């Protein structure tokens, strides 16, 4: 069983993954041969998902998190790079029986249960549909799996929900049905794309607890996509921070939150709720970044975060830093995090810090 295998066993690997979307241009541009622009949604990332872990992918809207998740479940084609699942290259697995088998093992939970559910389908038909499409089991066996999936998702007794339609359920119940629709295939990996962002705070806690319990009961592995760093800290074993299609920092959740080494991660941590109150007589400081995320069709040269970075210096605008291994499983893409960096490298950053960073004290 999957649950019996070691948590450090590589299950899914993304190697040099790129996803570029061409921008459609007018007929005149095509005739005169103007350069074709592309959106760099994901721009060359390496990511390993270990069996049994929860890996959180965190970042602002437009950072490439959802696109990465869609590539993992093969709803979006990669432009370049490899996808390796259990040691087998599945990058070019499209339109074959192998793709169907792959998708049975890797399921996705979308952000919006209102859009995921078909208002014309009963809950029974929605959860049973993957089994019917894949020809799994007899009618009796499918019925048993549907009931088991619904009850595993916390909808008990399942008989009360089978004949209902989505509009007869609350938001939390709808998302539980979506979870049941993923569980019914007995997957090994679940890509959870902002699964609780549209729910009330009280319901979020219940669903997060449910997902963690299912991880133990069913031996699940999660790629958990969220913009909420504090939520990632609670639920994840490791956190990967994305910005403009690149991974800026990755490591154990505790290390990334307690000792962030990339300025972008530091800014996200500074505005996240913290269980540690400031010392008496002081207020928590927040780093408010100026400006908007650059257009993914026009990636800045050098470090792509440098136009908004409070500690950028000359090298940042001309040379893109790699992910430096910082030990303990943590890595950060920043020249100031380079293990061989000398202290004097940081001195040019001081004027930039004063100009670009805004420290805001939260209201009482």
C-alpha positions as CSV (number, residue, x, y, z in Angstrom):
1,X,0.0,0.0,0.0
2,X,1.1,3.6,-0.6
3,X,0.8,4.5,3.0
4,X,3.4,1.9,3.9
5,X,6.1,3.5,1.7
6,X,8.7,6.0,3.1
7,X,7.7,9.6,2.9
8,X,11.1,10.6,1.3
9,X,10.5,8.4,-1.7
10,X,10.2,10.6,-4.9
11,X,6.8,10.1,-6.4
12,X,6.4,12.9,-8.9
13,X,9.2,15.0,-10.5
14,X,9.0,18.1,-12.6
15,X,12.2,18.7,-14.4
16,X,12.8,22.0,-16.2
17,X,9.1,22.5,-16.6
18,X,8.0,25.4,-18.9
19,X,4.5,26.5,-19.9
20,X,4.3,29.3,-22.4
21,X,1.0,30.6,-23.8
22,X,1.2,32.5,-27.2
23,X,-0.6,35.8,-27.3
24,X,-2.9,36.0,-30.2
25,X,-2.2,39.0,-32.5
26,X,-4.1,40.7,-35.3
27,X,-3.8,39.8,-39.0
28,X,-1.7,42.9,-39.7
29,X,0.9,41.9,-37.1
30,X,1.0,38.4,-38.7
31,X,1.4,39.7,-42.2
32,X,4.3,42.1,-41.4
33,X,6.0,39.4,-39.3
34,X,6.1,41.1,-36.0
35,X,7.6,39.1,-33.1
36,X,5.2,36.7,-31.5
37,X,4.8,37.3,-27.8
38,X,4.3,34.5,-25.2
39,X,3.2,34.5,-21.6
40,X,5.8,32.8,-19.5
41,X,3.3,31.2,-17.0
42,X,5.9,28.6,-15.8
43,X,9.4,29.3,-16.8
44,X,11.7,26.4,-16.0
45,X,11.1,24.9,-12.6
46,X,12.3,21.7,-10.9
47,X,10.1,20.3,-8.2
48,X,9.9,16.9,-6.5
49,X,6.9,15.6,-4.7
50,X,7.7,12.9,-2.2
51,X,5.3,10.1,-1.4
52,X,3.0,10.9,1.6
53,X,3.9,14.5,2.0
54,X,2.0,17.8,1.7
55,X,3.9,20.2,-0.6
56,X,2.4,23.7,-0.6
57,X,2.9,25.9,-3.7
58,X,2.5,29.5,-2.6
59,X,2.5,32.9,-4.4
60,X,0.6,35.8,-5.6
61,X,-2.1,35.5,-8.3
62,X,-0.4,35.1,-11.7
63,X,2.7,33.4,-10.3
64,X,2.1,30.1,-12.1
65,X,0.8,28.0,-9.3
66,X,-2.5,26.8,-10.9
67,X,-0.8,26.2,-14.3
68,X,1.8,24.0,-12.5
69,X,-1.1,22.0,-10.9
70,X,-2.9,21.6,-14.3
71,X,0.3,20.3,-15.9
72,X,0.7,17.7,-13.1
73,X,-2.8,16.3,-13.8
74,X,-2.2,16.7,-17.5
75,X,-5.0,19.2,-18.2
76,X,-2.4,21.6,-19.7
77,X,0.5,20.6,-22.0
78,X,3.9,21.7,-21.0
79,X,6.0,23.7,-23.5
80,X,9.2,22.1,-22.4
81,X,10.5,19.9,-19.6
82,X,9.8,16.5,-18.2
83,X,7.1,15.0,-15.9
84,X,8.3,11.8,-14.2
85,X,5.9,9.7,-12.2
86,X,7.3,6.8,-10.2
87,X,10.4,6.8,-12.4
88,X,8.4,6.7,-15.7
89,X,8.5,9.7,-18.1
90,X,4.9,10.6,-18.7
91,X,5.7,14.0,-20.5
92,X,4.3,12.8,-23.8
93,X,1.5,10.6,-22.5
94,X,-1.5,12.0,-24.3
95,X,-4.6,10.4,-25.8
96,X,-3.7,6.9,-24.7
97,X,-4.8,4.3,-22.2
98,X,-1.7,5.2,-20.3
99,X,-3.1,8.7,-19.8
100,X,-6.3,7.4,-18.5
101,X,-4.5,5.2,-16.0
102,X,-2.3,8.2,-15.0
103,X,-5.3,10.4,-14.3
104,X,-6.9,7.7,-12.2
105,X,-3.9,8.0,-9.9
106,X,-3.7,11.8,-9.8
107,X,-6.9,13.8,-9.2
108,X,-7.6,17.5,-8.8
109,X,-9.8,19.5,-6.5
110,X,-10.7,22.8,-8.0
111,X,-11.2,26.1,-6.1
112,X,-14.8,26.7,-6.9
113,X,-17.3,23.9,-6.1
114,X,-20.0,26.0,-7.8
115,X,-18.3,25.7,-11.1
116,X,-17.0,22.1,-10.6
117,X,-20.5,20.6,-10.0
118,X,-23.0,20.1,-12.8
119,X,-26.3,21.7,-11.6
120,X,-28.2,19.1,-13.7
121,X,-26.5,16.1,-12.1
122,X,-27.4,14.5,-8.8
123,X,-24.7,14.1,-6.2
124,X,-24.7,10.4,-6.9
125,X,-24.3,10.9,-10.7
126,X,-21.4,13.4,-10.2
127,X,-19.4,11.1,-7.9
128,X,-20.1,8.0,-9.9
129,X,-19.3,9.5,-13.3
130,X,-15.5,8.9,-13.2
131,X,-16.2,5.2,-12.4
132,X,-18.7,4.9,-15.3
133,X,-16.4,6.7,-17.8
134,X,-13.4,4.5,-16.9
135,X,-15.5,1.3,-16.8
136,X,-14.6,0.5,-13.2
137,X,-16.5,-2.3,-11.5
138,X,-20.1,-3.5,-11.7
139,X,-23.1,-1.3,-10.9
140,X,-23.1,-2.7,-7.3
141,X,-19.4,-2.1,-6.8
142,X,-19.7,1.4,-8.2
143,X,-22.6,2.1,-5.8
144,X,-20.5,0.9,-2.9
145,X,-17.5,3.1,-3.9
146,X,-19.7,6.2,-4.3
147,X,-21.2,5.7,-0.8
148,X,-17.7,5.1,0.7
149,X,-16.3,8.2,-1.0
150,X,-19.1,10.4,0.3
151,X,-18.8,9.2,3.8
152,X,-15.0,9.5,3.8
153,X,-15.6,13.1,2.7
154,X,-17.8,13.7,5.8
155,X,-21.3,13.4,4.2
156,X,-23.0,11.0,6.5
157,X,-25.2,9.1,5.9
158,X,-24.5,9.1,2.2
159,X,-28.0,8.1,1.4
160,X,-29.2,11.5,2.5
161,X,-27.1,13.2,-0.2
162,X,-27.2,10.8,-3.1
163,X,-30.4,12.1,-4.7
164,X,-29.8,15.8,-4.0
165,X,-28.7,18.4,-6.5
166,X,-25.9,21.0,-5.9
167,X,-28.3,23.9,-5.2
168,X,-29.7,21.9,-2.3
169,X,-26.3,21.9,-0.5
170,X,-24.3,24.5,1.4
171,X,-20.9,25.7,0.1
172,X,-19.0,23.4,2.5
173,X,-21.1,20.4,1.5
174,X,-20.5,21.1,-2.2
175,X,-16.7,21.1,-1.6
176,X,-17.0,17.8,0.3
177,X,-18.8,16.4,-2.8
178,X,-16.0,17.5,-5.0
179,X,-13.5,15.9,-2.6
180,X,-15.6,12.7,-2.8
181,X,-15.5,12.9,-6.6
182,X,-11.7,12.8,-6.3
183,X,-11.6,10.1,-3.7
184,X,-13.8,7.7,-5.6
185,X,-10.9,6.9,-8.0
186,X,-8.6,5.9,-5.1
187,X,-5.9,8.3,-6.2
188,X,-2.4,8.5,-4.8
189,X,-1.9,12.2,-5.5
190,X,-4.4,15.0,-5.1
191,X,-3.7,18.5,-6.5
192,X,-5.7,20.8,-4.3
193,X,-6.1,24.2,-6.0
194,X,-7.2,26.7,-3.3
195,X,-9.7,24.1,-2.0
196,X,-10.9,26.2,1.0
197,X,-10.5,29.8,-0.3
198,X,-14.2,30.2,-1.1
199,X,-15.5,28.9,2.3
200,X,-16.2,30.5,5.6
201,X,-13.4,30.4,8.1
202,X,-15.2,27.9,10.4
203,X,-15.7,25.5,7.5
204,X,-12.1,25.8,6.3
205,X,-10.8,24.3,9.5
206,X,-13.1,21.3,9.2
207,X,-12.1,20.6,5.6
208,X,-8.4,21.0,6.2
209,X,-8.6,18.5,9.1
210,X,-10.5,16.2,6.8
211,X,-7.8,16.4,4.2
212,X,-5.1,15.7,6.7
213,X,-7.0,12.7,8.1
214,X,-7.6,11.3,4.6
215,X,-3.8,11.6,4.0
216,X,-3.2,9.2,6.8
217,X,-6.2,6.9,6.1
218,X,-5.6,6.6,2.4
219,X,-1.9,7.2,2.0
220,X,-2.5,10.4,0.0
221,X,0.1,12.8,-1.3
222,X,-1.0,16.5,-1.8
223,X,0.2,19.3,-4.0
224,X,-1.6,22.1,-2.1
225,X,-1.9,25.3,-4.0
226,X,-2.6,28.5,-2.0
227,X,-1.9,32.2,-1.9
228,X,-2.1,32.1,2.0
229,X,1.3,31.5,3.5
230,X,-0.1,31.1,7.0
231,X,-2.4,28.3,5.8
232,X,0.6,26.6,4.1
233,X,2.5,26.7,7.3
234,X,-0.3,24.9,9.1
235,X,-0.9,22.1,6.6
236,X,2.3,21.6,4.7
237,X,5.5,19.6,5.2
238,X,7.4,21.7,2.7
239,X,6.6,25.0,1.1
240,X,7.7,26.2,-2.4
241,X,7.3,29.9,-3.1
242,X,6.6,31.0,-6.7
243,X,6.9,34.3,-8.4
244,X,6.4,35.1,-12.0
245,X,6.8,31.4,-13.1
246,X,9.9,30.7,-11.0
247,X,10.5,29.0,-7.6
248,X,12.0,31.7,-5.4
249,X,12.4,29.5,-2.3
250,X,11.7,26.0,-1.2
251,X,12.2,24.0,2.0
252,X,10.6,22.6,5.1
253,X,7.6,24.7,6.2
254,X,9.1,25.7,9.5
255,X,12.4,26.8,8.0
256,X,10.7,28.8,5.2
257,X,8.5,30.6,7.7
258,X,10.9,31.1,10.5
259,X,14.1,31.8,8.5
260,X,13.1,33.0,5.0
261,X,16.1,33.8,2.8
262,X,14.5,35.3,-0.3
263,X,13.3,38.9,0.0
264,X,10.0,37.9,-1.7
265,X,9.4,35.2,0.9
266,X,10.3,37.6,3.7
267,X,7.8,40.1,2.5
268,X,5.0,37.4,2.4
269,X,5.9,36.2,5.8
270,X,5.9,39.8,7.2
271,X,2.2,40.3,6.3
272,X,1.0,36.8,7.4
273,X,-0.7,36.3,10.7
274,X,1.8,35.1,13.3
275,X,1.2,33.1,16.5
276,X,4.2,34.8,18.0
277,X,3.2,38.3,19.4
278,X,5.8,41.1,19.3
279,X,7.6,42.0,22.4
280,X,6.0,44.3,24.9
281,X,5.9,47.9,23.9
282,X,6.5,47.2,20.2
283,X,4.3,46.6,17.2
284,X,4.7,44.1,14.4
285,X,6.4,45.5,11.3
286,X,5.1,44.7,7.9
287,X,6.9,44.9,4.6
288,X,4.6,46.3,1.9
289,X,6.0,45.9,-1.6
290,X,5.5,48.7,-4.1
291,X,4.3,48.1,-7.6
292,X,2.5,45.3,-9.3
293,X,3.7,41.9,-10.5
294,X,5.3,42.5,-14.0
295,X,3.5,41.3,-17.1
296,X,4.5,37.6,-17.7
297,X,4.9,38.4,-21.4
298,X,7.7,40.9,-20.5
299,X,9.9,39.2,-17.9
300,X,12.5,41.6,-16.3
301,X,16.1,40.8,-17.0
302,X,18.2,39.3,-14.2
303,X,16.2,38.4,-11.1
304,X,12.5,38.8,-12.0
305,X,11.7,40.1,-8.5
306,X,14.3,42.9,-8.6
307,X,12.0,45.7,-9.8
308,X,10.0,45.3,-6.5
309,X,12.8,44.0,-4.2
310,X,13.7,46.3,-1.3
311,X,17.3,45.0,-1.2
312,X,18.1,44.8,-4.9
313,X,21.6,45.8,-6.1
314,X,23.3,46.1,-9.5
315,X,23.9,42.4,-10.1
316,X,20.2,41.6,-9.6
317,X,19.1,43.5,-12.7
318,X,21.5,41.7,-15.0
319,X,22.0,38.1,-13.8
320,X,19.3,35.7,-12.6
321,X,20.2,33.8,-9.5
322,X,19.9,30.0,-9.3
323,X,18.4,28.2,-6.3
324,X,21.2,28.1,-3.8
325,X,21.3,25.1,-1.5
326,X,21.2,26.4,2.0
327,X,21.3,23.1,3.8
328,X,18.5,21.3,5.7
329,X,16.5,21.0,2.5
330,X,16.1,24.7,2.1
331,X,17.0,26.6,-1.1
332,X,16.6,30.2,-2.2
333,X,17.0,32.1,-5.5
334,X,18.7,35.3,-4.3
335,X,22.3,36.6,-4.7
336,X,22.3,37.6,-1.0
337,X,21.5,34.0,-0.1
338,X,24.5,32.7,-2.0
339,X,26.6,30.7,0.5
340,X,29.9,32.3,-0.8
341,X,28.4,35.9,-0.8
342,X,30.5,38.3,1.2
343,X,29.0,40.8,3.5
344,X,29.9,43.7,1.4
345,X,27.6,42.5,-1.4
346,X,24.7,43.8,0.6
347,X,25.9,47.3,1.0
348,X,24.6,48.6,-2.4
349,X,21.1,47.4,-1.4
350,X,20.7,49.9,1.4
351,X,19.6,52.9,-0.8
352,X,17.2,50.6,-2.6
353,X,15.8,49.4,0.6
354,X,15.1,52.9,1.8
355,X,13.4,53.9,-1.5
356,X,11.3,50.8,-2.1
357,X,10.2,49.4,1.2
358,X,7.3,50.7,3.2
359,X,7.0,49.7,6.8
360,X,3.4,49.9,8.1
361,X,2.2,49.5,11.6
362,X,-1.1,47.6,11.9
363,X,-4.0,49.6,13.4
364,X,-4.9,48.8,16.9
